[in-house]
Amino acid sequence: MLAAAQSEFLSADELRDLTQRARRADQAAELTAMGIPHLEQRGRLLVSRFHVRERLAGHTMAQGQGINWSAIR
């Protein structure tokens, strides 16, 4: 029997377990301190399972600064 497919993003319970925080603002601060990229969208924190796995494996993720429009000619 196949396991149910997981969402690309952590659930609210998984996020609470990871950060050991209940409030969204505290969770976001903890994620930042842990170096895990995240987004807030429609009142919810979005955290990619991929980024969590990478961080737990000891890899760091570079935070993008957006497109460097001056480099495009």
C-alpha positions in Angstrom: 0.0 0.0 0.0 1.3 3.4 -0.9 1.7 6.1 1.7 -0.3 9.3 1.3 1.4 12.0 -0.6 2.9 14.7 1.5 2.3 18.4 0.8 5.4 20.3 -0.4 4.9 22.6 2.7 5.0 21.8 6.4 1.6 21.5 8.2 0.8 23.8 11.1 1.5 20.9 13.5 4.9 20.2 11.9 5.8 23.9 11.9 4.9 24.0 15.6 7.1 20.9 16.3 10.0 22.3 14.3 10.0 25.7 15.9 8.7 24.8 19.4 6.6 28.0 19.1 2.8 28.4 18.8 2.5 32.0 17.5 3.2 32.7 13.8 5.4 35.7 14.5 7.5 33.6 17.0 7.7 30.8 14.4 8.9 33.2 11.7 11.6 34.5 14.0 12.7 31.0 14.9 12.8 30.0 11.3 14.9 33.0 10.5 17.3 32.2 13.3 17.5 28.6 12.0 18.4 29.9 8.5 15.3 28.3 7.0 13.6 30.3 4.2 9.9 30.9 4.6 7.1 33.0 3.2 4.0 34.4 4.8 1.0 34.1 2.5 -2.7 34.6 3.3 -2.0 34.6 7.1 0.0 31.3 6.9 3.7 30.5 7.1 4.9 28.5 4.1 7.9 26.4 4.7 9.2 24.0 2.1 10.0 20.4 3.2 13.0 20.6 0.9 14.5 23.6 2.7 14.0 22.0 6.1 15.7 18.7 5.0 18.6 20.7 3.5 19.0 22.7 6.7 18.9 19.7 8.9 21.5 18.0 6.7 23.8 21.0 7.5 23.5 22.8 4.2 22.9 26.6 4.2 20.6 28.3 1.8 21.5 31.6 0.2 18.7 34.2 0.5 18.0 35.7 -2.9 17.9 39.5 -3.2 15.7 39.5 -6.3 16.7 40.2 -9.9 19.7 42.4 -10.6 18.1 44.5 -13.3 21.3 46.5 -13.8 23.1 43.4 -15.0 20.6 42.9 -17.9 21.5 44.7 -21.1 
